[in-house]
């Protein structure tokens, strides 16, 4: 009887949905920090600009574009597909980052 109950508990835990997480990337010192971020599909990534200059977070493959993120502002995106997404700031192409989604 104990084995059956334990098996039901394990099955119930497997069926429970996994909550999406929110991750933060800070634009600081002309860099995305962290420069590489590991997330799960369904998670949200929030880009926070701590610089005076405006920035963007724009995927090089067109997967997302935050548009202009002004000083002290944030912009978020949802990760919808697994894989590696390289992104840059359209205004400062040397500012680069990467998101790895599983």
C-alpha positions in Angstrom: 0.0 0.0 0.0 2.8 2.4 0.8 4.4 1.9 -2.6 1.1 2.8 -4.4 0.7 6.0 -2.4 4.3 7.0 -3.0 3.9 6.3 -6.7 0.8 8.6 -6.8 2.7 11.4 -5.1 5.5 11.2 -7.7 3.0 11.1 -10.5 1.2 14.2 -9.1 4.5 16.1 -8.9 5.4 15.2 -12.5 2.1 16.6 -13.7 2.4 19.9 -11.9 3.3 22.8 -14.3 6.7 24.4 -13.9 6.5 28.1 -13.0 8.2 30.4 -15.4 11.1 32.5 -14.0 12.1 36.1 -14.5 15.7 36.8 -15.2 17.4 40.2 -15.2 20.1 41.5 -17.6 21.7 44.8 -16.6 23.2 47.2 -19.1 26.2 48.5 -17.2 29.6 49.8 -18.4 28.7 49.3 -22.1 28.1 45.6 -21.5 25.2 43.3 -20.9 25.6 41.6 -17.5 25.5 38.7 -17.4 26.8 38.4 -21.0 25.5 34.7 -21.2 22.2 33.8 -19.6 20.8 30.3 -19.3 17.0 30.1 -19.1 14.1 27.8 -19.8 11.5 28.2 -22.5 8.7 30.3 -21.1 10.9 32.4 -18.9 11.0 36.1 -19.1 14.2 38.2 -19.5 14.1 41.8 -18.3 16.7 44.2 -19.6 17.5 47.1 -17.2 19.4 50.1 -18.5 21.6 51.7 -15.8 23.5 53.9 -18.4 22.7 57.5 -19.5 22.7 56.4 -23.1 19.7 54.6 -24.6 20.2 51.0 -25.6 18.4 48.1 -27.2 18.5 44.3 -26.9 18.0 43.1 -30.4 18.4 39.4 -31.4 20.6 39.0 -34.4 18.2 36.4 -35.8 15.1 38.6 -35.4 13.7 36.5 -32.4 13.1 39.7 -30.4 13.8 43.4 -30.2 13.1 45.4 -27.1 13.2 48.7 -29.0 14.8 51.7 -27.3 15.4 51.3 -23.5 16.0 54.7 -22.0 18.2 55.5 -19.0 16.7 53.9 -15.9 14.1 52.0 -17.9 13.4 48.3 -18.4 12.1 46.1 -21.2 11.1 42.5 -21.0 10.8 39.6 -23.5 9.5 36.1 -23.2 11.6 33.2 -24.4 9.4 31.0 -26.7 11.9 28.6 -28.3 14.8 26.5 -27.2 18.3 27.3 -28.6 20.9 30.0 -28.4 20.0 33.6 -29.2 22.7 36.1 -29.8 21.8 39.7 -29.3 23.3 43.2 -29.6 22.5 46.8 -28.9 21.5 48.4 -32.2 23.1 51.7 -31.1 26.3 50.1 -29.9 26.9 46.8 -31.8 30.0 46.0 -29.6 27.6 45.5 -26.7 26.7 41.8 -27.1 25.1 39.0 -25.2 23.7 35.5 -25.5 20.7 33.7 -24.1 20.8 29.9 -24.0 17.2 28.4 -23.7 16.4 24.8 -22.9 
